[in-house]
Amino acid sequence: MSVKTSKSLIVLLFFLAGVFIMRHFVQMPQFLYPINSILFDYLMILVLSYFGIFN
């Protein structure tokens, strides 16, 4: 892994941690929560497939 890849991976991990914390500990409006959950799961699939392809 190059330096650029590992640096972007660290940034991505911090971003995902932030999203995860917000998803679970910040009180979401009830009608927004399913949308947020779907988007989060979609994002996770994209991230995993991205690093699966490029590693």
N, CA, C and O atoms as a Maestro MAE file, in Angstrom:
{
 s_m_m2io_version
 :::
 2.0.0
}

f_m_ct {
 s_m_title
 :::
 protein
 m_atom[220] {
  # First column is atom index #
  i_m_mmod_type
  r_m_x_coord
  r_m_y_coord
  r_m_z_coord
  i_m_residue_number
  s_m_chain_name
  s_m_pdb_residue_name
  s_m_pdb_atom_name
  i_m_atomic_number
  :::
  1 25 0.835 -1.200 0.000 1 A "MET " " N  " 7
  2 3 0.000 0.000 0.000 1 A "MET " " CA " 6
  3 2 0.867 1.246 0.000 1 A "MET " " C  " 6
  4 15 1.823 1.355 0.768 1 A "MET " " O  " 8
  5 25 0.524 2.170 -0.861 2 A "SER " " N  " 7
  6 3 1.283 3.411 -0.925 2 A "SER " " CA " 6
  7 2 0.896 4.336 0.232 2 A "SER " " C  " 6
  8 15 -0.083 4.099 0.939 2 A "SER " " O  " 8
  9 25 1.688 5.390 0.403 3 A "VAL " " N  " 7
  10 3 1.433 6.348 1.486 3 A "VAL " " CA " 6
  11 2 0.090 7.047 1.274 3 A "VAL " " C  " 6
  12 15 -0.672 7.247 2.220 3 A "VAL " " O  " 8
  13 25 -0.187 7.411 0.034 4 A "LYS " " N  " 7
  14 3 -1.434 8.101 -0.296 4 A "LYS " " CA " 6
  15 2 -2.640 7.229 0.054 4 A "LYS " " C  " 6
  16 15 -3.629 7.718 0.601 4 A "LYS " " O  " 8
  17 25 -2.554 5.941 -0.264 5 A "THR " " N  " 7
  18 3 -3.660 5.029 0.012 5 A "THR " " CA " 6
  19 2 -3.894 4.890 1.508 5 A "THR " " C  " 6
  20 15 -5.036 4.937 1.963 5 A "THR " " O  " 8
  21 25 -2.822 4.718 2.279 6 A "SER " " N  " 7
  22 3 -2.974 4.541 3.723 6 A "SER " " CA " 6
  23 2 -3.489 5.817 4.384 6 A "SER " " C  " 6
  24 15 -4.269 5.751 5.334 6 A "SER " " O  " 8
  25 25 -3.053 6.985 3.885 7 A "LYS " " N  " 7
  26 3 -3.527 8.248 4.443 7 A "LYS " " CA " 6
  27 2 -5.018 8.427 4.182 7 A "LYS " " C  " 6
  28 15 -5.760 8.848 5.070 7 A "LYS " " O  " 8
  29 25 -5.458 8.110 2.969 8 A "SER " " N  " 7
  30 3 -6.883 8.237 2.661 8 A "SER " " CA " 6
  31 2 -7.697 7.202 3.435 8 A "SER " " C  " 6
  32 15 -8.849 7.452 3.791 8 A "SER " " O  " 8
  33 25 -7.093 6.031 3.696 9 A "LEU " " N  " 7
  34 3 -7.762 5.000 4.477 9 A "LEU " " CA " 6
  35 2 -8.005 5.482 5.912 9 A "LEU " " C  " 6
  36 15 -9.075 5.248 6.473 9 A "LEU " " O  " 8
  37 25 -7.011 6.153 6.502 10 A "ILE " " N  " 7
  38 3 -7.150 6.689 7.861 10 A "ILE " " CA " 6
  39 2 -8.260 7.730 7.908 10 A "ILE " " C  " 6
  40 15 -9.092 7.720 8.815 10 A "ILE " " O  " 8
  41 25 -8.269 8.635 6.921 11 A "VAL " " N  " 7
  42 3 -9.319 9.659 6.852 11 A "VAL " " CA " 6
  43 2 -10.688 9.007 6.730 11 A "VAL " " C  " 6
  44 15 -11.651 9.422 7.376 11 A "VAL " " O  " 8
  45 25 -10.758 7.983 5.893 12 A "LEU " " N  " 7
  46 3 -12.012 7.269 5.684 12 A "LEU " " CA " 6
  47 2 -12.490 6.592 6.961 12 A "LEU " " C  " 6
  48 15 -13.680 6.614 7.274 12 A "LEU " " O  " 8
  49 25 -11.554 5.987 7.703 13 A "LEU " " N  " 7
  50 3 -11.916 5.333 8.960 13 A "LEU " " CA " 6
  51 2 -12.464 6.336 9.970 13 A "LEU " " C  " 6
  52 15 -13.445 6.054 10.658 13 A "LEU " " O  " 8
  53 25 -11.822 7.523 10.059 14 A "PHE " " N  " 7
  54 3 -12.336 8.559 10.947 14 A "PHE " " CA " 6
  55 2 -13.729 9.013 10.527 14 A "PHE " " C  " 6
  56 15 -14.605 9.218 11.366 14 A "PHE " " O  " 8
  57 25 -13.924 9.167 9.212 15 A "PHE " " N  " 7
  58 3 -15.225 9.567 8.688 15 A "PHE " " CA " 6
  59 2 -16.302 8.539 9.031 15 A "PHE " " C  " 6
  60 15 -17.392 8.888 9.483 15 A "PHE " " O  " 8
  61 25 -15.973 7.260 8.808 16 A "LEU " " N  " 7
  62 3 -16.934 6.200 9.089 16 A "LEU " " CA " 6
  63 2 -17.237 6.105 10.578 16 A "LEU " " C  " 6
  64 15 -18.375 5.848 10.971 16 A "LEU " " O  " 8
  65 25 -16.209 6.314 11.409 17 A "ALA " " N  " 7
  66 3 -16.427 6.304 12.859 17 A "ALA " " CA " 6
  67 2 -17.381 7.428 13.255 17 A "ALA " " C  " 6
  68 15 -18.267 7.228 14.086 17 A "ALA " " O  " 8
  69 25 -17.202 8.604 12.666 18 A "GLY " " N  " 7
  70 3 -18.080 9.734 12.935 18 A "GLY " " CA " 6
  71 2 -19.514 9.460 12.520 18 A "GLY " " C  " 6
  72 15 -20.455 9.770 13.251 18 A "GLY " " O  " 8
  73 25 -19.673 8.875 11.333 19 A "VAL " " N  " 7
  74 3 -21.008 8.531 10.848 19 A "VAL " " CA " 6
  75 2 -21.656 7.496 11.766 19 A "VAL " " C  " 6
  76 15 -22.836 7.594 12.102 19 A "VAL " " O  " 8
  77 25 -20.864 6.508 12.162 20 A "PHE " " N  " 7
  78 3 -21.358 5.444 13.040 20 A "PHE " " CA " 6
  79 2 -21.828 6.011 14.377 20 A "PHE " " C  " 6
  80 15 -22.900 5.658 14.869 20 A "PHE " " O  " 8
  81 25 -21.009 6.900 14.963 21 A "ILE " " N  " 7
  82 3 -21.360 7.522 16.247 21 A "ILE " " CA " 6
  83 2 -22.633 8.352 16.104 21 A "ILE " " C  " 6
  84 15 -23.529 8.278 16.945 21 A "ILE " " O  " 8
  85 25 -22.706 9.138 15.041 22 A "MET " " N  " 7
  86 3 -23.902 9.964 14.834 22 A "MET " " CA " 6
  87 2 -25.140 9.084 14.636 22 A "MET " " C  " 6
  88 15 -26.225 9.403 15.121 22 A "MET " " O  " 8
  89 25 -24.960 7.976 13.919 23 A "ARG " " N  " 7
  90 3 -26.087 7.097 13.636 23 A "ARG " " CA " 6
  91 2 -26.641 6.476 14.914 23 A "ARG " " C  " 6
  92 15 -27.848 6.271 15.038 23 A "ARG " " O  " 8
  93 25 -25.755 6.179 15.863 24 A "HIS " " N  " 7
  94 3 -26.189 5.431 17.038 24 A "HIS " " CA " 6
  95 2 -26.424 6.285 18.286 24 A "HIS " " C  " 6
  96 15 -27.202 5.897 19.158 24 A "HIS " " O  " 8
  97 25 -25.765 7.437 18.383 25 A "PHE " " N  " 7
  98 3 -25.856 8.195 19.634 25 A "PHE " " CA " 6
  99 2 -26.554 9.541 19.508 25 A "PHE " " C  " 6
  100 15 -26.936 10.133 20.518 25 A "PHE " " O  " 8
  101 25 -26.725 10.033 18.287 26 A "VAL " " N  " 7
  102 3 -27.475 11.272 18.107 26 A "VAL " " CA " 6
  103 2 -28.918 10.913 17.783 26 A "VAL " " C  " 6
  104 15 -29.186 10.080 16.917 26 A "VAL " " O  " 8
  105 25 -29.841 11.550 18.489 27 A "GLN " " N  " 7
  106 3 -31.254 11.241 18.282 27 A "GLN " " CA " 6
  107 2 -31.704 11.761 16.918 27 A "GLN " " C  " 6
  108 15 -31.769 12.969 16.686 27 A "GLN " " O  " 8
  109 25 -32.011 10.826 16.025 28 A "MET " " N  " 7
  110 3 -32.459 11.200 14.685 28 A "MET " " CA " 6
  111 2 -33.958 11.455 14.705 28 A "MET " " C  " 6
  112 15 -34.685 10.831 15.479 28 A "MET " " O  " 8
  113 25 -34.438 12.389 13.841 29 A "PRO " " N  " 7
  114 3 -35.888 12.450 13.621 29 A "PRO " " CA " 6
  115 2 -36.377 11.098 13.116 29 A "PRO " " C  " 6
  116 15 -35.712 10.465 12.296 29 A "PRO " " O  " 8
  117 25 -37.520 10.657 13.594 30 A "GLN " " N  " 7
  118 3 -37.964 9.285 13.355 30 A "GLN " " CA " 6
  119 2 -38.120 8.972 11.867 30 A "GLN " " C  " 6
  120 15 -37.808 7.867 11.425 30 A "GLN " " O  " 8
  121 25 -38.608 9.959 11.091 31 A "PHE " " N  " 7
  122 3 -38.835 9.704 9.662 31 A "PHE " " CA " 6
  123 2 -37.537 9.703 8.864 31 A "PHE " " C  " 6
  124 15 -37.494 9.179 7.751 31 A "PHE " " O  " 8
  125 25 -36.472 10.288 9.427 32 A "LEU " " N  " 7
  126 3 -35.181 10.312 8.735 32 A "LEU " " CA " 6
  127 2 -34.375 9.045 8.983 32 A "LEU " " C  " 6
  128 15 -33.504 8.699 8.186 32 A "LEU " " O  " 8
  129 25 -34.655 8.359 10.069 33 A "TYR " " N  " 7
  130 3 -33.775 7.274 10.477 33 A "TYR " " CA " 6
  131 2 -33.663 6.139 9.446 33 A "TYR " " C  " 6
  132 15 -32.547 5.695 9.174 33 A "TYR " " O  " 8
  133 25 -34.773 5.650 8.858 34 A "PRO " " N  " 7
  134 3 -34.641 4.582 7.849 34 A "PRO " " CA " 6
  135 2 -33.794 5.017 6.654 34 A "PRO " " C  " 6
  136 15 -32.997 4.233 6.139 34 A "PRO " " O  " 8
  137 25 -33.966 6.275 6.208 35 A "ILE " " N  " 7
  138 3 -33.188 6.801 5.080 35 A "ILE " " CA " 6
  139 2 -31.707 6.798 5.445 35 A "ILE " " C  " 6
  140 15 -30.864 6.362 4.660 35 A "ILE " " O  " 8
  141 25 -31.401 7.287 6.641 36 A "ASN " " N  " 7
  142 3 -30.028 7.345 7.116 36 A "ASN " " CA " 6
  143 2 -29.421 5.950 7.178 36 A "ASN " " C  " 6
  144 15 -28.269 5.753 6.792 36 A "ASN " " O  " 8
  145 25 -30.187 4.990 7.659 37 A "SER " " N  " 7
  146 3 -29.713 3.622 7.792 37 A "SER " " CA " 6
  147 2 -29.387 3.017 6.431 37 A "SER " " C  " 6
  148 15 -28.355 2.367 6.260 37 A "SER " " O  " 8
  149 25 -30.277 3.237 5.463 38 A "ILE " " N  " 7
  150 3 -30.069 2.706 4.110 38 A "ILE " " CA " 6
  151 2 -28.827 3.342 3.487 38 A "ILE " " C  " 6
  152 15 -28.003 2.647 2.893 38 A "ILE " " O  " 8
  153 25 -28.694 4.659 3.623 39 A "LEU " " N  " 7
  154 3 -27.529 5.358 3.072 39 A "LEU " " CA " 6
  155 2 -26.243 4.863 3.708 39 A "LEU " " C  " 6
  156 15 -25.243 4.662 3.020 39 A "LEU " " O  " 8
  157 25 -26.266 4.665 5.021 40 A "PHE " " N  " 7
  158 3 -25.081 4.191 5.728 40 A "PHE " " CA " 6
  159 2 -24.672 2.810 5.248 40 A "PHE " " C  " 6
  160 15 -23.493 2.559 4.999 40 A "PHE " " O  " 8
  161 25 -25.641 1.913 5.118 41 A "ASP " " N  " 7
  162 3 -25.349 0.553 4.659 41 A "ASP " " CA " 6
  163 2 -24.825 0.568 3.227 41 A "ASP " " C  " 6
  164 15 -23.907 -0.181 2.897 41 A "ASP " " O  " 8
  165 25 -25.401 1.414 2.376 42 A "TYR " " N  " 7
  166 3 -24.949 1.554 0.992 42 A "TYR " " CA " 6
  167 2 -23.515 2.068 0.948 42 A "TYR " " C  " 6
  168 15 -22.693 1.587 0.169 42 A "TYR " " O  " 8
  169 25 -23.227 3.062 1.805 43 A "LEU " " N  " 7
  170 3 -21.871 3.614 1.901 43 A "LEU " " CA " 6
  171 2 -20.872 2.551 2.326 43 A "LEU " " C  " 6
  172 15 -19.777 2.461 1.771 43 A "LEU " " O  " 8
  173 25 -21.250 1.745 3.312 44 A "MET " " N  " 7
  174 3 -20.369 0.673 3.773 44 A "MET " " CA " 6
  175 2 -20.069 -0.324 2.660 44 A "MET " " C  " 6
  176 15 -18.928 -0.758 2.502 44 A "MET " " O  " 8
  177 25 -21.094 -0.686 1.887 45 A "ILE " " N  " 7
  178 3 -20.895 -1.616 0.770 45 A "ILE " " CA " 6
  179 2 -19.948 -1.010 -0.263 45 A "ILE " " C  " 6
  180 15 -19.060 -1.696 -0.769 45 A "ILE " " O  " 8
  181 25 -20.135 0.271 -0.577 46 A "LEU " " N  " 7
  182 3 -19.258 0.956 -1.527 46 A "LEU " " CA " 6
  183 2 -17.811 0.958 -1.041 46 A "LEU " " C  " 6
  184 15 -16.889 0.663 -1.801 46 A "LEU " " O  " 8
  185 25 -17.623 1.295 0.238 47 A "VAL " " N  " 7
  186 3 -16.287 1.366 0.820 47 A "VAL " " CA " 6
  187 2 -15.608 -0.005 0.793 47 A "VAL " " C  " 6
  188 15 -14.451 -0.126 0.392 47 A "VAL " " O  " 8
  189 25 -16.333 -1.024 1.220 48 A "LEU " " N  " 7
  190 3 -15.767 -2.370 1.258 48 A "LEU " " CA " 6
  191 2 -15.420 -2.869 -0.141 48 A "LEU " " C  " 6
  192 15 -14.377 -3.492 -0.340 48 A "LEU " " O  " 8
  193 25 -16.292 -2.594 -1.107 49 A "SER " " N  " 7
  194 3 -16.011 -3.032 -2.470 49 A "SER " " CA " 6
  195 2 -14.831 -2.250 -3.054 49 A "SER " " C  " 6
  196 15 -14.015 -2.806 -3.790 49 A "SER " " O  " 8
  197 25 -14.744 -0.947 -2.719 50 A "TYR " " N  " 7
  198 3 -13.639 -0.115 -3.199 50 A "TYR " " CA " 6
  199 2 -12.299 -0.661 -2.728 50 A "TYR " " C  " 6
  200 15 -11.376 -0.828 -3.524 50 A "TYR " " O  " 8
  201 25 -12.195 -0.941 -1.421 51 A "PHE " " N  " 7
  202 3 -10.929 -1.444 -0.898 51 A "PHE " " CA " 6
  203 2 -10.700 -2.901 -1.281 51 A "PHE " " C  " 6
  204 15 -9.558 -3.357 -1.335 51 A "PHE " " O  " 8
  205 25 -11.773 -3.629 -1.544 52 A "GLY " " N  " 7
  206 3 -11.626 -4.989 -2.052 52 A "GLY " " CA " 6
  207 2 -11.018 -5.004 -3.448 52 A "GLY " " C  " 6
  208 15 -10.206 -5.869 -3.775 52 A "GLY " " O  " 8
  209 25 -11.424 -4.025 -4.276 53 A "ILE " " N  " 7
  210 3 -10.932 -3.954 -5.654 53 A "ILE " " CA " 6
  211 2 -9.487 -3.434 -5.687 53 A "ILE " " C  " 6
  212 15 -8.646 -3.967 -6.412 53 A "ILE " " O  " 8
  213 25 -9.211 -2.396 -4.901 54 A "PHE " " N  " 7
  214 3 -7.944 -1.687 -5.056 54 A "PHE " " CA " 6
  215 2 -6.829 -2.165 -4.140 54 A "PHE " " C  " 6
  216 15 -5.713 -1.650 -4.215 54 A "PHE " " O  " 8
  217 25 -7.099 -3.124 -3.289 55 A "ASN " " N  " 7
  218 3 -5.997 -3.625 -2.445 55 A "ASN " " CA " 6
  219 2 -5.369 -4.876 -3.045 55 A "ASN " " C  " 6
  220 15 -4.432 -5.431 -2.472 55 A "ASN " " O  " 8
  :::
 }
 m_bond[219] {
  # First column is bond index #
  i_m_from
  i_m_to
  i_m_order
  :::
  1 1 2 1
  2 2 3 1
  3 3 4 2
  4 3 5 1
  5 5 6 1
  6 6 7 1
  7 7 8 2
  8 7 9 1
  9 9 10 1
  10 10 11 1
  11 11 12 2
  12 11 13 1
  13 13 14 1
  14 14 15 1
  15 15 16 2
  16 15 17 1
  17 17 18 1
  18 18 19 1
  19 19 20 2
  20 19 21 1
  21 21 22 1
  22 22 23 1
  23 23 24 2
  24 23 25 1
  25 25 26 1
  26 26 27 1
  27 27 28 2
  28 27 29 1
  29 29 30 1
  30 30 31 1
  31 31 32 2
  32 31 33 1
  33 33 34 1
  34 34 35 1
  35 35 36 2
  36 35 37 1
  37 37 38 1
  38 38 39 1
  39 39 40 2
  40 39 41 1
  41 41 42 1
  42 42 43 1
  43 43 44 2
  44 43 45 1
  45 45 46 1
  46 46 47 1
  47 47 48 2
  48 47 49 1
  49 49 50 1
  50 50 51 1
  51 51 52 2
  52 51 53 1
  53 53 54 1
  54 54 55 1
  55 55 56 2
  56 55 57 1
  57 57 58 1
  58 58 59 1
  59 59 60 2
  60 59 61 1
  61 61 62 1
  62 62 63 1
  63 63 64 2
  64 63 65 1
  65 65 66 1
  66 66 67 1
  67 67 68 2
  68 67 69 1
  69 69 70 1
  70 70 71 1
  71 71 72 2
  72 71 73 1
  73 73 74 1
  74 74 75 1
  75 75 76 2
  76 75 77 1
  77 77 78 1
  78 78 79 1
  79 79 80 2
  80 79 81 1
  81 81 82 1
  82 82 83 1
  83 83 84 2
  84 83 85 1
  85 85 86 1
  86 86 87 1
  87 87 88 2
  88 87 89 1
  89 89 90 1
  90 90 91 1
  91 91 92 2
  92 91 93 1
  93 93 94 1
  94 94 95 1
  95 95 96 2
  96 95 97 1
  97 97 98 1
  98 98 99 1
  99 99 100 2
  100 99 101 1
  101 101 102 1
  102 102 103 1
  103 103 104 2
  104 103 105 1
  105 105 106 1
  106 106 107 1
  107 107 108 2
  108 107 109 1
  109 109 110 1
  110 110 111 1
  111 111 112 2
  112 111 113 1
  113 113 114 1
  114 114 115 1
  115 115 116 2
  116 115 117 1
  117 117 118 1
  118 118 119 1
  119 119 120 2
  120 119 121 1
  121 121 122 1
  122 122 123 1
  123 123 124 2
  124 123 125 1
  125 125 126 1
  126 126 127 1
  127 127 128 2
  128 127 129 1
  129 129 130 1
  130 130 131 1
  131 131 132 2
  132 131 133 1
  133 133 134 1
  134 134 135 1
  135 135 136 2
  136 135 137 1
  137 137 138 1
  138 138 139 1
  139 139 140 2
  140 139 141 1
  141 141 142 1
  142 142 143 1
  143 143 144 2
  144 143 145 1
  145 145 146 1
  146 146 147 1
  147 147 148 2
  148 147 149 1
  149 149 150 1
  150 150 151 1
  151 151 152 2
  152 151 153 1
  153 153 154 1
  154 154 155 1
  155 155 156 2
  156 155 157 1
  157 157 158 1
  158 158 159 1
  159 159 160 2
  160 159 161 1
  161 161 162 1
  162 162 163 1
  163 163 164 2
  164 163 165 1
  165 165 166 1
  166 166 167 1
  167 167 168 2
  168 167 169 1
  169 169 170 1
  170 170 171 1
  171 171 172 2
  172 171 173 1
  173 173 174 1
  174 174 175 1
  175 175 176 2
  176 175 177 1
  177 177 178 1
  178 178 179 1
  179 179 180 2
  180 179 181 1
  181 181 182 1
  182 182 183 1
  183 183 184 2
  184 183 185 1
  185 185 186 1
  186 186 187 1
  187 187 188 2
  188 187 189 1
  189 189 190 1
  190 190 191 1
  191 191 192 2
  192 191 193 1
  193 193 194 1
  194 194 195 1
  195 195 196 2
  196 195 197 1
  197 197 198 1
  198 198 199 1
  199 199 200 2
  200 199 201 1
  201 201 202 1
  202 202 203 1
  203 203 204 2
  204 203 205 1
  205 205 206 1
  206 206 207 1
  207 207 208 2
  208 207 209 1
  209 209 210 1
  210 210 211 1
  211 211 212 2
  212 211 213 1
  213 213 214 1
  214 214 215 1
  215 215 216 2
  216 215 217 1
  217 217 218 1
  218 218 219 1
  219 219 220 2
  :::
 }
}
